[in-house]
Amino acid sequence: MSEAIERFGETGEVGAALRDVHGPSSWAETLAGMVPFLLHPISFIFGSTMAALVKDWSPPEPVLFTISSALALTYAGAYMTVLGVGWVKGFPRWCYPYWALGLAFSSLLVGAATPGLRIFGYTFEHDELWGWRAWIPVLVVAVVALLLSRSVRPLRQLVTGIWHDWTRLSFGFYGLLPLVLMIAFDEVHGEGPYMAVLSVILAMGALAYMRSSRTSYRTLALVIGMTLSWAMATAFLATYWHGRQEFWMRELGNGYETARGMLVALGVLTALMFAPALLGLLRRSVKFIRAS
């Protein structure tokens, strides 16, 4: 009860605070927490449909670039809106994968080029990098969210929420796994259906996490989701690359080396994902010192 009052500052909101800190999320919040992991299956289905339509339509290249730019802006606008809602609401549990993925994507976009992309009348040239402009969407969300909330209370709720439930940071890192798997599947042909299956497995882990009310269960949900999806990805990639040689490869692929590299990566990812558990140990130490 004291933790809830400390976090929200008003006794009238203690019930909601206790549910958010210690209880399972509502089904609406659970669905919101699962969506980042379902973006790849949704995009795969949508992209396959659009590719079939474009193949039959055969639009000129300028029209195709215009459509692609409009879709990219729509997607970015919707994602920025979700980030802003999470900020204004005080960074509830469901929004951590969104923010983690948004920050990671902006970091990668700094050194990326998107030739032909047209945004508000400006067209990116060939090999033109985004640079500092990649952070504009995040900065816009921050400014608008601060204006709407008219206080830094959401940021205080962010800090206290993590202090009382360290698994939120782990859940945010868990939200990066779809992006990490996409990088692992780089240069793999026909990976769409398999990536969709892995994303659904990760989404099931998010479902179990959001509906759990104990730290141990939340941790177990993330461990199972990550381990199962990574094991399946390792088996597929080791089989795919074993004995294969692409034009850019100096020698035949070795499935055993691929599997070993994936296992090493899993160890690093596990250590990073559960490093926030140190906050839980620190919090228990502080509570023990205060009690004594």
C-alpha positions in Angstrom: 0.0 0.0 0.0 2.8 2.4 0.9 4.5 1.6 -2.4 1.4 2.4 -4.3 0.9 5.7 -2.5 4.5 6.6 -3.0 4.2 5.9 -6.7 0.9 7.7 -7.4 0.8 10.2 -4.6 -2.9 10.1 -4.1 -4.7 7.6 -1.9 -7.7 7.6 -4.2 -5.6 5.8 -6.9 -4.2 3.2 -4.6 -6.3 0.4 -6.0 -5.2 1.1 -9.6 -1.6 1.4 -8.4 -1.6 -1.9 -6.6 -3.0 -3.7 -9.7 -0.4 -2.1 -11.9 2.5 -2.8 -9.6 1.6 -6.3 -8.3 -1.5 -7.6 -10.2 -2.1 -9.0 -13.6 -2.7 -6.5 -16.5 -6.2 -6.2 -17.9 -6.9 -7.9 -21.2 -6.8 -4.6 -23.1 -3.4 -3.8 -21.6 -2.2 -7.4 -22.4 -3.2 -7.1 -26.0 -1.4 -3.7 -26.2 1.7 -5.4 -24.8 1.5 -8.2 -27.4 1.2 -6.0 -30.4 4.9 -5.2 -30.8 5.6 -8.9 -31.2 2.8 -9.3 -33.8 4.0 -6.5 -36.1 6.1 -8.9 -38.2 3.3 -11.4 -38.9 0.9 -8.5 -39.6 3.5 -6.8 -41.9 4.2 -10.1 -43.6 0.6 -10.7 -44.4 0.0 -7.1 -45.5 3.2 -7.0 -47.5 2.4 -10.3 -49.3 -1.0 -8.9 -50.2 0.4 -5.6 -51.4 3.1 -7.4 -53.4 0.5 -9.4 -55.2 -1.5 -6.3 -56.0 1.5 -4.4 -57.2 2.5 -7.3 -59.4 -0.8 -7.3 -61.2 -1.0 -3.5 -61.3 2.6 -2.7 -62.3 2.5 1.0 -61.2 5.2 3.4 -62.4 8.2 3.9 -60.1 7.2 7.4 -58.9 3.8 6.2 -57.9 5.3 3.2 -56.1 7.6 5.5 -54.1 4.7 7.7 -53.2 2.7 4.8 -51.9 5.6 3.4 -49.9 6.3 6.8 -48.4 2.7 7.2 -47.4 2.6 3.8 -45.8 5.9 4.5 -43.9 4.5 7.9 -42.6 1.3 6.3 -41.5 3.1 3.5 -39.7 5.5 6.0 -38.0 2.7 8.3 -37.0 0.7 5.5 -35.4 3.8 4.2 -33.5 4.6 7.8 -32.3 1.0 8.1 -31.0 1.4 4.9 -29.0 4.7 6.1 -27.5 3.0 9.3 -26.5 0.0 7.6 -24.9 2.4 5.4 -22.9 4.3 8.5 -21.7 1.1 10.4 -20.7 -0.3 7.4 -18.8 2.9 7.2 -16.7 4.7 4.4 -18.6 2.5 1.4 -17.7 3.9 -2.1 -18.1 2.6 -2.6 -21.7 4.5 0.4 -23.2 8.1 -0.8 -22.4 8.6 -2.9 -25.6 7.3 0.0 -27.7 9.8 2.4 -26.2 12.7 0.0 -26.3 12.0 -0.8 -29.9 11.5 2.8 -30.8 14.8 3.9 -29.3 16.7 1.0 -30.8 15.2 1.7 -34.3 16.2 5.3 -34.1 19.7 4.3 -33.1 20.0 2.0 -36.2 18.4 4.6 -38.5 21.1 7.1 -37.7 23.5 5.2 -40.0 20.9 4.0 -42.5 19.9 5.2 -46.0 16.4 5.2 -47.5 16.8 6.3 -51.1 13.6 7.5 -52.7 11.7 7.9 -49.4 9.6 11.1 -49.6 8.6 12.9 -46.4 6.8 16.2 -46.4 8.1 17.1 -49.9 11.7 16.1 -49.2 13.1 13.1 -51.0 16.1 11.2 -49.7 19.0 10.9 -52.1 21.0 7.7 -52.9 23.3 6.9 -49.9 22.0 9.8 -47.9 22.1 8.8 -44.2 19.5 9.9 -41.7 22.0 11.1 -39.1 20.6 13.2 -36.3 17.2 13.3 -38.1 16.5 9.8 -36.9 15.8 11.1 -33.4 13.2 13.7 -34.5 10.2 11.4 -34.0 11.3 10.5 -30.4 11.9 14.2 -29.6 8.5 15.2 -31.1 6.8 12.6 -28.9 8.7 13.8 -25.8 7.8 17.5 -26.4 4.1 16.7 -27.1 3.8 14.4 -24.2 5.3 16.9 -21.8 2.9 19.6 -23.1 -0.1 17.2 -22.7 0.8 16.0 -19.2 2.0 19.5 -18.1 4.3 17.9 -15.5 7.1 15.5 -15.0 4.9 13.2 -13.1 5.0 10.5 -15.8 8.8 10.4 -15.6 8.6 10.0 -11.9 6.1 7.2 -12.4 8.6 5.6 -14.8 11.4 5.6 -12.2 9.3 4.4 -9.4 7.6 1.8 -11.6 11.0 0.3 -12.5 12.1 0.5 -8.8 9.1 -1.5 -7.7 9.1 -3.9 -10.6 12.5 -4.5 -12.3 11.0 -6.9 -14.8 9.7 -3.9 -16.7 13.1 -3.2 -18.0 13.5 -6.9 -18.9 10.2 -6.7 -20.7 11.5 -3.7 -22.7 14.6 -5.6 -23.6 12.4 -8.6 -24.6 10.7 -6.3 -27.0 13.9 -6.0 -28.9 14.1 -9.7 -29.7 12.0 -9.4 -33.0 14.5 -6.8 -34.2 17.5 -9.0 -33.1 16.0 -12.0 -34.9 15.5 -10.0 -38.0 19.2 -9.2 -37.9 20.1 -12.8 -37.3 18.0 -13.8 -40.4 19.7 -11.3 -42.6 20.6 -12.7 -46.1 18.2 -15.6 -45.5 15.8 -16.1 -48.3 12.1 -16.8 -47.7 12.3 -16.2 -44.0 9.0 -14.5 -43.7 6.8 -17.4 -42.6 9.4 -18.7 -40.1 9.9 -15.2 -38.6 6.1 -14.9 -38.3 6.1 -18.1 -36.2 8.9 -16.9 -34.0 7.1 -13.6 -33.5 4.0 -15.4 -32.4 6.0 -17.4 -29.8 7.4 -14.2 -28.4 3.9 -12.8 -28.3 2.8 -15.7 -26.2 5.6 -15.0 -23.8 4.4 -11.4 -23.6 0.9 -12.6 -22.9 2.0 -14.8 -20.0 4.2 -11.9 -18.7 1.3 -9.4 -18.8 -1.1 -11.7 -17.0 1.3 -12.8 -14.3 1.1 -11.2 -10.8 4.4 -12.5 -9.4 8.0 -11.6 -10.3 9.0 -15.2 -10.6 6.2 -16.0 -13.0 7.0 -12.9 -15.1 10.6 -13.8 -15.2 9.8 -17.4 -16.3 7.5 -16.1 -19.0 10.3 -14.1 -20.5 12.8 -16.9 -20.2 10.6 -19.4 -21.9 9.5 -17.1 -24.7 13.1 -16.0 -25.5 14.7 -19.5 -25.1 12.1 -21.3 -27.2 12.1 -18.8 -30.1 15.9 -18.6 -30.0 16.3 -22.4 -30.0 14.0 -22.7 -33.0 15.8 -19.9 -34.8 19.2 -21.6 -34.1 18.0 -24.9 -35.5 16.7 -23.3 -38.6 19.7 -21.1 -39.3 22.2 -23.9 -38.6 20.3 -26.1 -41.1 19.9 -23.3 -43.6 23.6 -22.2 -43.7 25.2 -25.7 -43.4 26.9 -26.4 -46.8 25.4 -23.2 -48.4 27.6 -20.7 -50.2 26.4 -17.3 -51.4 28.3 -15.1 -53.8 29.6 -13.0 -51.0 30.9 -15.9 -48.9 34.5 -17.1 -49.2 33.7 -20.7 -48.2 30.8 -23.0 -47.5 28.7 -22.3 -44.5 29.1 -24.3 -41.3 25.9 -25.1 -39.4 27.8 -26.1 -36.3 29.6 -22.8 -36.2 26.3 -21.0 -36.8 24.7 -22.9 -33.9 27.6 -22.1 -31.6 27.5 -18.4 -32.4 23.7 -18.4 -31.7 24.2 -20.1 -28.4 26.9 -17.5 -27.4 24.5 -14.7 -28.4 21.8 -16.3 -26.3 24.0 -16.2 -23.3 24.8 -12.5 -23.8 21.1 -11.7 -24.4 20.1 -13.5 -21.2 22.7 -11.6 -19.2 21.5 -8.3 -20.6 17.8 -9.1 -20.2 18.1 -10.0 -16.5 20.7 -7.5 -15.4 17.9 -5.3 -14.0 17.4 -8.0 -11.4 20.2 -6.2 -9.6 17.7 -3.4 -8.9 15.4 -5.9 -7.1 18.3 -7.0 -4.9 19.1 -3.3 -4.2 15.5 -2.6 -3.3 15.4 -5.5 -0.9 18.6 -4.3 0.7 17.2 -0.8 1.2 14.0 -2.2 2.7 16.0 -4.4 5.1 18.2 -1.4 6.1 15.1 0.7 6.7 13.4 -2.0 8.7 16.4 -2.5 10.9 
